[in-house]
Amino acid sequence: MIQDVVLGRSESEAAEFTVLFWKVDQGERVAEGDELLVLESDEEKTAVSIVAPCDGVLEEIVAGEESKVAPGALLGRIETA
């Protein structure tokens, strides 16, 4: 089963973010709560961490480094089992 990693609407008041870097490589195992990637809000210039919503393997990185994303955007996908 696939679980989407999505930028939550309550992460910040910012409307747009830039993906700074992924802390996990595609194909790597993750546990719920592990930090997956770091974003920077374009307006506030503050860093926001996105954590794994479940245990599994990071199957796909959808938003690569330097990508612009908005709240609700799909960032990656985790294969749960």
N, C-alpha and C positions, 0 to 999 in steps of 0.2 A: 504494500500500500504506500502511496506517495502522500507526504505532508508538505504543503507549501510553506515557505518562509516568506512572510509578507511584512512590509513596513507598516506598523500599526499607526492608526490615526492619532493616537494619544502620546506618541513618542516625544513630540515637541509641537509647538505652535507653528513651526516653520512649514512653508509650503513646498520647498524643494531642498533636496539633499544631494551630496556628492558621495559616492562610495570611495572611501579612502583606501581600505585594504581588507581582504579576507584573511582571517586568522586560521582558517581550515582549508585544506586543499580538496578539490573534487575527488570523490572516492574514499575520503577519510571517514572513520567512524566518529560519531558525536554522541554526547549524552544530553538529555534534557537540561537546559540551563547553561550549557557551554556557550561561551562567546564565539559567534561565528564571524562577524564582520563589524567594522567601524565605519560610520557615516559622519559627515560634517554637514550641519545645517548651513545653507548658503546665506541666509539672512543673519543668523546669530553667530556664525562661526564657532559653534560648539560641537563637540564630539558626542555621538550617540552610538551605543553598543547594541547590537541585535543578537539575541541568544537563541539557541536551538529550542523549538517548541516541543521536541520529543527526542527519544533515542533513535538512532539509525545510522545510515550512511549518507553523507552529502552527495547526492546523485547528480545534481546539476547546479551550476552557478549561472543564474540568468542575468543578473546585473553585475558586470565586471567592474574592476577598478576604474575610477574616474567617470563612471556612468552617473547621469543625473536621474534621480528618482523622486517620486512624490508619495505622500501617504497613500497606502493601499497598494503600492507597487509590489509585484512579485520579484523577490530577490534571489531565491534559490528553491531547490526541492530536496527533501530528505526521504529516502526509501526506509520505511519503518520495519519491514520484515516480509 
